[in-house]
Amino acid sequence: SPKSGEFFRSSLNLASSDNLTHYVAALTSEAPNPHVNTFSGKLTLPPVEEGGSCIDIPLGAENILLRGAVLRNTEWAIGLS
């Protein structure tokens, strides 16, 4: 589990034909350290249904790109900074 680190919160308003939905996700990550081959964090998404529980997605070293990395042959990517 992530150690004491940074907590980022971002929101985006998504408009649909019926209503306006407010979407909030949280990223929890370990504090910066010199170990470039390891990473521990999680992405927390809001409940899919009203009254449901949040969805935690674990993140590891395979989910990050280091500064200066080049991404090729990839249809899409989600980036946070």
Secondary structure, DSSP 8 states (H G I E B T S, - for coil): ---SEEEEEEEEEEE-SS-EEEEEEEEEEE---S-TT---EEEEE--SSTT---EEEEE-GGG---TT----S-S------
